[in-house]
């Protein structure tokens, strides 16, 4: 049976078991990756060392080790878990000791060829509890008819893959795209936002909503409609709406705000992906990533879960920025603690820069060529 046929059968079997109540959303830990670096791409010469990495001597090794301590508890690899326990229980607390610890416990392994580094942040936006001409976009919770099926439960080769849809007339179909969702009525919105700011909140996946009385509410990713993510920057550049080297997040958001209405809607609806949220009181902490761990600022990356495991440690070597005003180089250790709809492929990472306007300004300018190295735990001596 073909894979598509299997998916259809699995979907039918799963949905047949559902009751007439709203089907559950598939949740749980991120599954382990199904593929590693192909043998042909692993260096065959002398083993690469951390000290040989460009920028290693300039790294803040203590900050890197602290990020590793914060996120390594989700690692499933036994050797990584062993190093994690050592780092947490007996690891050094000074810069020189941190560098020696990392060099004694890890070796870098090149991952694939050249790829792409982007960045994301936790935005803070104004919101209202009632609609107005300015705050006209509803923040939507998980729809009762949305069904998400984890295919890895049925076939190990499909670990990390899922399908999202709904039942319609007894048949399982893809969930509606952004345009259809936005034009459908809503009974109980969670809040109301400016359309372009809701669009960016969906791109980032989470953020903080600030209400007129000063109350702060955290909006966290709850589910998506299963449609592929499409970045609008290239389309806006191709249409002559923005210059080639100035398609940063701030520039795109400013254009959408200045053209709020049909013109901005047309651009935003090029991205058929749509995100639903859940709200909770803001605790003032950094958001929690898909691995269930608060994201260390500047040290957490979102990766493709079919290629990388949560809790793994990576060296980023990102240069040649494509956007004006960007930092020229990002060279640092980072921990895989999140996933993202646009983060697909082996040499692809999305760096978390923090929360608020400054973090957003930085994140919106990150589009760098990436060389990625996985840090492999050395065997216990």
Secondary structure per residue as TSV (DSSP state, phi and psi in degrees):
chain	resnum	aa	ss	phi	psi
A	1	X	-	360.0	139.0
A	2	X	-	-70.4	162.2
A	3	X	H	-62.4	-40.0
A	4	X	H	-62.2	-38.8
A	5	X	H	-64.8	-41.1
A	6	X	H	-61.6	-44.2
A	7	X	H	-58.6	-43.7
A	8	X	H	-62.6	-43.0
A	9	X	H	-64.4	-44.2
A	10	X	H	-62.0	-42.1
A	11	X	H	-61.6	-43.7
A	12	X	H	-63.8	-44.3
A	13	X	H	-64.2	-42.2
A	14	X	H	-66.5	-44.2
A	15	X	H	-69.4	-30.6
A	16	X	H	-64.5	-26.2
A	17	X	T	-83.2	-8.8
A	18	X	-	-74.9	151.9
A	19	X	-	-88.4	-173.7
A	20	X	S	-80.6	-5.9
A	21	X	S	-78.8	170.9
A	22	X	-	-59.2	127.5
A	23	X	-	-64.6	149.4
A	24	X	-	-74.5	151.9
A	25	X	-	-87.0	133.5
A	26	X	-	-66.1	126.0
A	27	X	-	-130.7	-180.0
A	28	X	S	124.2	178.0
A	29	X	S	-66.6	154.7
A	30	X	-	-65.4	127.8
A	31	X	-	-69.1	159.0
A	32	X	-	-67.8	156.7
A	33	X	-	-68.9	157.1
A	34	X	S	-101.3	-9.3
A	35	X	-	-141.1	149.6
A	36	X	-	-118.5	-175.8
A	37	X	-	-60.8	126.2
A	38	X	-	-56.2	145.0
A	39	X	G	-53.8	-33.8
A	40	X	G	-67.0	-17.7
A	41	X	G	-101.5	-1.4
A	42	X	S	-87.7	129.2
A	43	X	-	-54.3	136.7
A	44	X	-	-104.2	-8.5
A	45	X	S	-82.9	-156.8
A	46	X	S	-55.2	143.5
A	47	X	-	-59.4	132.6
A	48	X	-	-71.7	142.6
A	49	X	-	-116.1	159.5
A	50	X	G	-61.2	-39.5
A	51	X	G	-61.8	-23.1
A	52	X	G	-83.8	-9.2
A	53	X	S	-72.5	136.8
A	54	X	T	-62.2	124.4
A	55	X	T	93.1	-5.2
A	56	X	G	-61.9	-40.5
A	57	X	G	-67.8	-22.7
A	58	X	G	-91.4	-4.1
A	59	X	S	-65.9	149.6
A	60	X	-	-86.8	89.4
A	61	X	H	-66.9	-33.7
A	62	X	H	-68.0	-42.2
A	63	X	H	-63.0	-38.2
A	64	X	H	-64.9	-42.8
A	65	X	H	-67.6	-35.8
A	66	X	H	-64.6	-38.6
A	67	X	H	-65.5	-39.3
A	68	X	H	-62.6	-45.3
A	69	X	H	-58.2	-39.8
A	70	X	H	-68.1	-34.1
A	71	X	H	-111.6	-11.2
A	72	X	G	-73.1	-12.6
A	73	X	G	-63.4	-17.3
A	74	X	G	-89.2	-5.7
A	75	X	-	-66.6	138.2
A	76	X	-	-99.5	-19.7
A	77	X	S	-65.7	128.6
A	78	X	H	-59.1	-41.2
A	79	X	H	-67.0	-40.0
A	80	X	H	-64.8	-41.1
A	81	X	H	-62.5	-36.9
A	82	X	H	-65.2	-46.1
A	83	X	H	-64.1	-36.1
A	84	X	H	-60.8	-46.8
A	85	X	H	-61.6	-41.8
A	86	X	H	-63.6	-43.6
A	87	X	H	-62.6	-39.6
A	88	X	H	-75.6	-37.0
A	89	X	H	-89.8	-41.9
A	90	X	H	-127.3	8.9
A	91	X	-	-70.6	157.1
A	92	X	-	-69.5	161.2
A	93	X	-	-124.7	20.6
A	94	X	S	-133.0	164.1
A	95	X	H	-61.6	-50.5
A	96	X	H	-64.2	-42.2
A	97	X	H	-63.8	-37.3
A	98	X	H	-64.0	-42.7
A	99	X	H	-62.6	-45.3
A	100	X	H	-63.6	-38.6
A	101	X	H	-63.3	-46.4
A	102	X	H	-64.4	-42.8
A	103	X	H	-68.4	-29.4
A	104	X	H	-81.4	-17.5
A	105	X	H	-115.4	-8.8
A	106	X	E	-137.9	152.2
A	107	X	E	-129.0	142.5
A	108	X	E	-82.9	144.9
A	109	X	E	-129.3	123.2
A	110	X	E	-62.2	137.9
A	111	X	E	-110.8	114.8
A	112	X	E	57.3	-152.2
A	113	X	E	-109.1	-150.2
A	114	X	E	-72.4	138.8
A	115	X	E	-135.1	-147.8
A	116	X	E	-136.3	133.4
A	117	X	E	-109.5	127.9
A	118	X	E	-122.6	-173.1
A	119	X	E	-146.5	159.6
A	120	X	E	-141.9	167.6
A	121	X	E	-148.9	172.8
A	122	X	E	-101.3	103.7
A	123	X	E	-75.8	161.4
A	124	X	E	-123.0	119.6
A	125	X	E	-129.9	150.8
A	126	X	E	-70.6	149.6
A	127	X	-	-147.4	163.6
A	128	X	B	-131.7	158.2
A	129	X	S	-95.2	-2.6
A	130	X	S	-137.1	155.1
A	131	X	-	-77.3	147.7
A	132	X	-	-144.4	176.4
A	133	X	S	-61.9	-35.9
A	134	X	S	-82.3	-44.7
A	135	X	S	-98.4	79.8
A	136	X	-	-111.1	-1.8
A	137	X	E	-104.1	119.9
A	138	X	E	-77.4	137.8
A	139	X	E	-84.3	117.4
A	140	X	-	-101.3	138.6
A	141	X	-	-83.4	-179.0
A	142	X	-	-63.2	124.9
A	143	X	-	-66.9	147.3
A	144	X	T	-65.8	-23.4
A	145	X	T	-97.7	3.6
A	146	X	-	-80.8	132.6
A	147	X	E	-123.2	129.2
A	148	X	E	-120.8	124.9
A	149	X	E	-116.6	122.5
A	150	X	E	-83.4	107.8
A	151	X	G	-72.8	-21.4
A	152	X	G	-64.5	-19.6
A	153	X	G	-64.4	-29.0
A	154	X	T	-100.5	-28.3
A	155	X	-	-145.0	116.2
A	156	X	G	-58.1	-27.0
A	157	X	G	-72.2	-9.6
A	158	X	G	-108.7	16.9
A	159	X	T	-58.4	133.8
A	160	X	T	87.8	-4.3
A	161	X	-	-106.3	145.7
A	162	X	E	-148.2	162.2
A	163	X	E	-121.5	144.9
A	164	X	E	-124.5	135.3
A	165	X	E	-168.7	-156.3
A	166	X	E	-155.3	163.4
A	167	X	E	-88.2	135.0
A	168	X	E	-144.0	111.9
A	169	X	T	61.8	34.4
A	170	X	T	82.4	2.8
A	171	X	E	-119.1	146.6
A	172	X	E	-87.8	127.8
A	173	X	E	-136.1	160.4
A	174	X	E	-59.1	148.8
A	175	X	-	-72.7	149.5
A	176	X	-	-56.9	156.1
A	177	X	-	-85.0	-179.3
A	178	X	H	-54.9	-47.7
A	179	X	H	-60.4	-43.8
A	180	X	H	-66.8	-39.2
A	181	X	H	-65.8	-45.0
A	182	X	H	-66.5	-25.7
A	183	X	T	-95.5	2.7
A	184	X	S	-91.3	147.8
A	185	X	-	-68.1	158.2
A	186	X	-	-137.2	132.8
A	187	X	S	-84.2	-47.3
A	188	X	S	-132.5	79.9
A	189	X	-	-65.4	151.2
A	190	X	S	-74.8	-32.1
A	191	X	E	-171.0	179.3
A	192	X	E	-126.3	139.5
A	193	X	E	-134.8	166.9
A	194	X	-	-65.7	138.4
A	195	X	H	-55.9	-44.9
A	196	X	H	-69.1	-29.8
A	197	X	H	-76.6	-35.2
A	198	X	H	-62.8	-40.2
A	199	X	H	-57.8	-45.1
A	200	X	H	-73.9	-32.2
A	201	X	H	-60.4	-38.8
A	202	X	H	-68.3	-36.4
A	203	X	H	-65.1	-42.9
A	204	X	H	-75.7	-29.3
A	205	X	S	95.0	-20.0
A	206	X	E	-163.1	166.6
A	207	X	E	175.0	-173.7
A	208	X	E	-117.7	132.0
A	209	X	E	-101.4	129.7
A	210	X	E	-107.6	120.1
A	211	X	-	-91.3	161.4
A	212	X	T	-56.7	-30.2
A	213	X	T	-82.7	5.2
A	214	X	S	92.8	-8.5
A	215	X	-	-67.8	140.3
A	216	X	E	-113.5	130.2
A	217	X	E	-125.2	132.6
A	218	X	E	-87.5	128.2
A	219	X	E	-102.2	115.8
A	220	X	E	-113.7	146.2
A	221	X	E	-55.8	130.7
A	222	X	E	-115.2	-38.4
A	223	X	E	-171.2	164.5
A	224	X	E	-126.7	168.2
A	225	X	-	-86.4	1.9
A	226	X	-	81.3	-0.7
A	227	X	-	-81.6	151.6
A	228	X	-	-67.9	143.6
A	229	X	-	-74.7	140.0
A	230	X	-	-132.4	118.1
A	231	X	-	-75.3	130.3
A	232	X	S	-85.6	-8.6
A	233	X	H	-59.1	-48.2
A	234	X	H	-63.1	-40.7
A	235	X	H	-63.8	-40.3
A	236	X	H	-67.7	-37.0
A	237	X	H	-66.9	-43.8
A	238	X	H	-65.4	-29.2
A	239	X	T	-85.9	0.5
A	240	X	T	77.6	16.8
A	241	X	S	-82.1	-26.7
A	242	X	S	-138.7	151.0
A	243	X	-	-70.6	160.2
A	244	X	T	-56.1	-43.2
A	245	X	T	-101.0	17.3
A	246	X	-	-138.3	61.1
A	247	X	-	-112.8	40.8
A	248	X	-	-69.4	166.6
A	249	X	H	-59.4	-43.0
A	250	X	H	-62.2	-40.3
A	251	X	H	-67.2	-42.6
A	252	X	H	-63.6	-45.4
A	253	X	H	-63.2	-39.7
A	254	X	H	-63.6	-40.8
A	255	X	H	-64.6	-44.2
A	256	X	H	-62.4	-39.3
A	257	X	H	-66.6	-40.1
A	258	X	H	-70.8	-20.8
A	259	X	T	-118.6	29.6
A	260	X	T	-55.4	133.5
A	261	X	T	125.4	-151.2
A	262	X	H	-57.2	-39.0
A	263	X	H	-65.9	-45.3
A	264	X	H	-69.3	-39.1
A	265	X	H	-59.6	-40.3
A	266	X	H	-60.4	-41.9
A	267	X	H	-68.7	-47.9
A	268	X	H	-63.2	-32.8
A	269	X	T	-77.7	-5.4
A	270	X	T	-63.4	-29.5
A	271	X	S	-89.5	100.3
A	272	X	-	-74.8	-13.0
A	273	X	-	-67.6	143.7
A	274	X	-	-140.1	138.2
A	275	X	E	-114.8	136.3
A	276	X	E	-106.0	150.9
A	277	X	E	-123.8	165.3
A	278	X	E	-126.8	145.4
A	279	X	E	-107.9	146.5
A	280	X	E	-150.8	164.5
A	281	X	E	-65.1	140.4
A	282	X	-	-77.8	126.6
A	283	X	-	-96.0	2.5
A	284	X	S	80.1	-1.0
A	285	X	S	-91.7	168.7
A	286	X	-	-67.2	150.8
A	287	X	-	-64.4	156.5
A	288	X	B	-92.4	130.4
A	289	X	-	-81.8	-176.5
A	290	X	T	-62.8	-24.1
A	291	X	T	-78.4	-4.9
A	292	X	S	84.5	18.6
A	293	X	S	-122.8	136.2
A	294	X	B	-56.0	139.4
A	295	X	-	-82.7	118.3
A	296	X	-	-70.2	127.8
A	297	X	T	-61.6	129.2
A	298	X	T	73.4	3.3
A	299	X	T	-131.6	3.8
A	300	X	E	-112.3	140.1
A	301	X	E	-127.2	147.5
A	302	X	E	-92.1	138.2
A	303	X	-	-135.4	173.6
A	304	X	-	-80.9	114.6
A	305	X	T	-68.8	-13.5
A	306	X	T	-81.1	-10.3
A	307	X	T	-116.3	-22.6
A	308	X	S	-137.9	151.2
A	309	X	-	-99.6	146.3
A	310	X	T	-64.4	141.0
A	311	X	T	90.7	-6.6
A	312	X	-	-74.0	154.1
A	313	X	E	-107.6	137.3
A	314	X	E	-134.2	151.3
A	315	X	E	-103.7	123.7
A	316	X	E	-96.8	130.4
A	317	X	E	-128.7	89.3
A	318	X	E	-114.6	126.4
A	319	X	E	-137.2	-174.3
A	320	X	-	52.6	64.7
A	321	X	-	-64.0	145.9
A	322	X	-	-95.0	-16.4
A	323	X	S	-114.3	145.3
A	324	X	T	-64.8	143.3
A	325	X	T	82.9	3.3
A	326	X	-	-81.0	154.0
A	327	X	-	-61.1	139.0
A	328	X	S	-69.8	-30.1
A	329	X	-	-143.5	140.7
A	330	X	E	-124.7	105.0
A	331	X	E	-125.8	114.5
A	332	X	E	-171.3	164.0
A	333	X	E	-83.4	143.8
A	334	X	E	-147.9	154.7
A	335	X	E	-109.7	136.2
A	336	X	E	-76.5	110.1
A	337	X	E	-134.2	4.9
A	338	X	E	-152.1	168.3
A	339	X	-	-131.9	167.5
A	340	X	-	-155.6	148.5
A	341	X	T	-61.1	-28.4
A	342	X	T	-95.8	-0.6
A	343	X	-	-97.4	92.3
A	344	X	-	-128.8	135.9
A	345	X	S	114.8	166.6
A	346	X	S	-77.7	-43.8
A	347	X	S	-104.4	69.1
A	348	X	E	-146.8	125.5
A	349	X	E	-145.0	149.9
A	350	X	E	-125.3	114.3
A	351	X	E	-90.1	130.6
A	352	X	E	-83.5	121.3
A	353	X	E	-101.4	-4.1
A	354	X	E	117.9	-159.5
A	355	X	E	-123.5	154.4
A	356	X	S	94.9	177.9
A	357	X	H	-60.6	-42.9
A	358	X	H	-64.0	-43.0
A	359	X	H	-63.5	-37.0
A	360	X	H	-66.6	-40.1
A	361	X	H	-63.2	-40.3
A	362	X	H	-67.9	-48.4
A	363	X	H	-59.5	-37.3
A	364	X	T	-68.4	-12.0
A	365	X	T	-107.5	1.5
A	366	X	-	-88.3	112.6
A	367	X	E	-154.8	84.1
A	368	X	E	-118.8	151.2
A	369	X	E	-68.1	135.8
A	370	X	E	-122.3	130.4
A	371	X	E	-109.1	127.4
A	372	X	E	-117.7	138.3
A	373	X	E	-128.8	127.4
A	374	X	E	-87.5	133.2
A	375	X	E	-89.6	116.1
A	376	X	E	-94.4	126.4
A	377	X	E	-63.9	134.5
A	378	X	-	-76.6	146.7
A	379	X	-	-59.8	149.7
A	380	X	-	-65.3	129.2
A	381	X	-	-81.5	360.0
